[in-house]
Amino acid sequence: MKKKFTKILLCFVLAFAFILSGCNLFPRNMSSYLNKSVCTITYEDGEVEEITTKEYINAFNSYGYTLVQNGSKYAEAAKQTVEVLVNRHVLLHHAETENKVVIDADAKREIFDDVYTALESNLDTYIDEVREDWDMPAPTSPEEDDDAVVYTPYVPTAEVVFDGTEYKIKLLDNDDDPPETNFSSLDAVISQFKNYALNNDGTENTSLRKEAYRRFIAALKSNEQGLGLSTDSDSVLQRYCEETYETTRENYIITNLEEYYQTKDGYSTITVKQVLAKYKALMLQSKFKYEANSENYDKDMLENFEDVYYVVDDNYFFVSNLLVMFDDEKVGTNGMTQKETYDNLQTQYDNGYITYGEYQQKLTNLAYQVVATERDGEGNEIAGSEINVQTLLTNLQKELNLETTDEGKAKVFNDYLYRYGEDTGVVNAEYPYVIGTQTSQMVESFTNASRELNDEGTFGAISGLVPSEYGVHIIMYLGKVENLFTIDKVSDFNLVNSDIEKLTETKLSPLNNKTVFDKIFEQLSEDDYSIFENMNLTVLKNKCKIVQHESVYMNL
């Protein structure tokens, strides 16, 4: 179950290669100074490692500086930075001397790919800089919409299996994507990168990339001033790539060390018993908390339902929302946009200029004017796919009527939601919206329509067109908020191994595929490894002699 380092993370780790030139911590022309030790680690086997000032500066720019920006004092941030470096060295030494993680041919290709990604990303940064300096227009490409409504099914990391004797948690290998490239050596990485940067393709982009490459190399040379190293471009690039490879290799080892300790023969070291115990503890915690404080209960139910594991009454229910927003650009025959028309109607009604009946009729007429646009699986609008929201409602209802199961109805609504809906609050959400029979965080029209559906009590029932200040809603009723297990008497409450089936069969939302088991297993995986890692580090560090040289790093 290999983990591909993301481009963002990799660039964050490697950013020091050309940003240190502006850092106050980076002294010029002081090679011996940069090699000073800020910490010495002597391992049980007698090996000695020095954490150098250069390594400390790199880590401080990536980690310590963030702490300072968030309010930490330099001394505190400096100590924490050294502590992170110590932990990193100790874990790497443990993993490599004990052969806990093997860097095979596939792993090397993955690491080489990440080195190339970092190189190309860094060059792109300089390309943008050159483009701006030369007053060149940015390339035309579809803008990415941060609020795009795109369905992303949850990808589980484990599943519960029964081997005839006991329930066990089997880990799943979800990394089916082949490498973007297939480099077999660092020389191949460098060769392809230079070809990308310096090859003449007969366009103005050639000079753009060549200038960006020149600036990139110049920045690398600047960072090596005073170190007494060769200054030809090929040597500078070679050293950068070697350092990048080593950093990425270490990241790979640390990442896979976690997997090593969480896996045994393809099964998780976390047991079904632990999952059930965790869920039981969360249920009891919620029960005690909310029975003692009803005010916090209502607030969490409506705003933080993901943290609620036991409900103490039946006053809440789930709904989902297909929202088609008002057109804020098109002006109607009344000289106003749809949103302005809505606001004007609200003002007229509030001031008594129109009756409630007139107000409702005008809102209905406004809703009929709203048009939805279909999107493809990537969130891009499909030209010529506009559809009146009333027709959309009719089509949706027809398809729902053809479904005989709750699962089928939820699937139909989910399909429409991502094809036409514009409510980013429901995009890949773990849970639907929660509405109370007495309280609600939603606007009045939405709340009232939702409660009417709850009074009917039919899963999969949908509202008509519900106008609000945001646009027009089509609401689906998704059932009462209920407990998986009832706690009649705390002292007698327990969960047995077969109860795991209910956790694996119960989705957090009818509109997504993540289950209660997935959620609890994720929490345990994170908590379990954090606890283990801290304990393991404590044991490993107790076997080392660690001497920090505060006089070196505190005076930078």
C-alpha angles and dihedrals in degrees: 000000000000121000119222112218110235122239091241094052093045093051090047091054094046100039092103091078093081108012100062092080088078096043120108090214093063110087117202126233094008108118094157090049093053090053093054114120120247091180137012121208119194112190128211090254091057097255114140125208128188123207103213131213089247091056090046092052090050092051094044091055091051099038117003095051089056089055090052091050088053093054106274120138116246093248092054093045091047093053092047091049092054090046090054090050092049091051090049093051093046093050092046092049090049094047095047100041092046093041091234093150125036121206101213128177093275091050091051091052089050091052093046089051090054091050090054091048090054092049094049092045092051091049090050088056090058092043089059090049093050092045090055093045092050092045092237120160117252115255114267113246135143110281115241112239110220088200096049112146101229124155114232113182115219113258110216119218097202144018135203116244132182114218095192093269109045144002114257135179113240118199118229126221105223099166098103096140113110118229114278088233134007109227115173098188143020090246089060090051092051093045094052092044092052090047090052093048101040107027114116108233094174095252136101087258089075094068090041094056093042092054091046089051090050091053092046092053091044090055091050091050091049091055090054097051112133095017094103094235130143111275104205112122097242093054093047092050091045092055092047091051092048091052091045091050092050093049091048092046090054091049089052092052094049092046093050093043086069090054091048092059094042096051135067120175091334094310129105119254085223109092133215087244090059092049091052092045090052092049092046091051092050091049093051092045091054092045094053093042098050099038087057096046118030093177093062089044095060092044094050093045091056101034110021106026092147087073095051116095101166129036118207098203142018098248098112136071141178129249136168128212134222103193125190107190126222117263104251095187108046113083117211131215089275090063093248137101119243092260091049089049091052092049091048092052090050091052093048092051095044090052094047096247092127132029124246091255092052090046093053093046092051090048089052091050089050092050091054089059094057115105128202125208122213120234130203126235091280095053096256118140115248112229114241094013097114114140132182110250091234090057089046090055092049093050092047093051092049092054092046090052089058092058120086100185134064089234091054093049091049091050092052093049092046090053092052092044093059095039097050111004124105102189104116090188091077097044108124089332116169091224135027121239116292119220126186125219087230105021136037142171093208128094116276099255091048092047094048094049091047093051091051088056090048091052088055089047099201116142111232095020113140133207126236120250108314114194120205137157088280099053134268122335131202106194127200123203112228102180141261123318101250139168122252090218131021122230106210096160120013095211092056098041115114141146122225127207094261089060087075087080091066090053092050093046097047116086120208086227131012086227097060137041102234112117135207087252091055091053096048093043090052091052092048093047091054096040095040094052093043090054092044093046092052092047092045092048091049091053094044094046092049087061091054134072106230119188119181119202100211093172088067103048100029092062098052 
